[in-house]
Amino acid sequence: MSIPRVNLPPDARQDTLAVREGLPPSPWGENSEALYLTSSFVHPDAATAARRFANEEEAFVYSRFSNPTVTMMERRLAAMEGTTGCIGTASGMAGITLLIMGLLKAGDHVVCSQSVFGSTIKLFQDFAKFGIETSFVSQTEPAQWREAMRPNTKLLFAETPSNPLTEVCDIRALADIAHAGGALLAVDNCFCSPALQQPVQLGADLVTHSGTKYLDGQGRVIAGAVCGPEELINARFVPVMRSAGLSLSPFNAWVVLKGLETLSIRMKAQSERALQLAQWLEAQPAVERVYYPGLPSHPQHALAMAQQNGSGGAVVSFVVKGGREGAFATIDATRICSITANLGDTKTTITHPSSTSHGRLSEPQRQAAGIVQGMVRVAVGLDDVEDLKADLSAGLSRL
Ligand SMILES: *Cc1c(COP(=O)(O)O)cnc(C)c1O
């Protein structure tokens, strides 16, 4: 016996998979997916239970490692990423922890972009005490990745576009470097989501997600996932999940599952608004520079358009005149934008990266990374873009 699949045409496209992939309905025939809040599952007899615990028969056993609502989210996200497997995790960071624990051992080496999410850098550094060493290299220079490769390099880790500078890395070039050295490439696809970018189609082996961001899309839950070929997920990650328990709760999985249904229309609408806002910001006298991959002024504009389905995504960063004071004045004059470092919400959020998400870096580290005191990051939601312009105008017009 195995867990059945939804009866979909094999060539069903992403938008259809986003609303249909998962599990067949229960005997009650519900049209909206059920939320299975149960810690364990009942077996018909002791012999069946024994077979299921020994992995000889596929069935739901215990929600630390198998739950129908979580499976529905995993199957749907895998299909949207264009791959066969996915494992849900308690958070985006739990997903990266699972990735490291499942793939690496003492003596292994990792090459990672220096521009990835701050907690990701910290996590790779923390694993040094278990004998896993990480070299951090430029987001945009594939040559640096090639030079950093060693005989014991097992994993390359990238995130694109980066936060808050929206620097884009060339996924195909990094996949080639990884594979030439016998390593795997994992990409954190949080900023684009599969609606705009499918790293596996560009040669990446694994994709990590913070479901907290665009996948949920309404700022409700903490969630994460690792996607990749089903055999690799089953061999490397399911056993670690079973023993380490980095599990995604069924409720949070259900919220993400329903979020995936509207992901592509949200990403499209939010990216369109972000582009309009970025164009407007570029014309403001109080704005010194705008960072947005959808603008021709962006250094990797062509690569971003090719890699991200012609879209710049929904995050715009810009530098205002007047340094930190100018940035704070711009943020504090807003009445609509939510002042929070989170992103991927339908509510537009605004933050000062130097003192929040990147506040733990030293000033020279921030300067080297280009995260100056005058920088403001806006993660554009579904607010009316004219209201957002007026909201930012209030502070910018006084600088
Ligand atoms: C938020 C974020 C994470 C971490 O996700 P959590 O769900 O908060 O643990 C990882 N990568 C990126 C790019 C993020 O923005």
The ligand as a Gaussian input file, in Angstrom:
#p B3LYP/6-31G(d) Opt

LIG

0 1
 C       13.264000      34.937000       6.620000
 C       14.292000      34.268000       5.812000
 C       14.860000      33.047000       6.221000
 C       14.505000      32.396000       7.538000
 O       13.198000      32.001000       7.590000
 P       12.376000      31.811000       8.960000
 O       11.088000      31.254000       8.511000
 O       12.261000      33.176000       9.594000
 O       13.167000      30.888000       9.821000
 C       15.766000      32.435000       5.393000
 N       16.127000      32.995000       4.224000
 C       15.617000      34.178000       3.808000
 C       16.052000      34.728000       2.500000
 C       14.692000      34.849000       4.578000
 O       14.205000      36.030000       4.164000

